[in-house]
Amino acid sequence: MTQRDVRADVGELLYELCVDLGFCLPPDGMRRQEAPPTDADSFTDAVFEAEGMDPAEHDGLREQVREVVDRHMRGWGGA
């Protein structure tokens, strides 16, 4: 069994969020990707917080971000 490359997995997810939805984390946010939140809701909320946004104020956009996060996490297996 090969070990999962967390940095690469998270990097791909963050790239998609940036390109497709405009959520481009600042450099200090990128450094935290070694220990990302482990569930889709927490990860989604962390993305909004890193952008200085309240996820509760953006229901439709939060759902779009969560769909991307969830799709990636399902592909990681065990997440």
Disulfide bonds with the S-S distance in Angstrom:
Cys18-Cys24 1.80
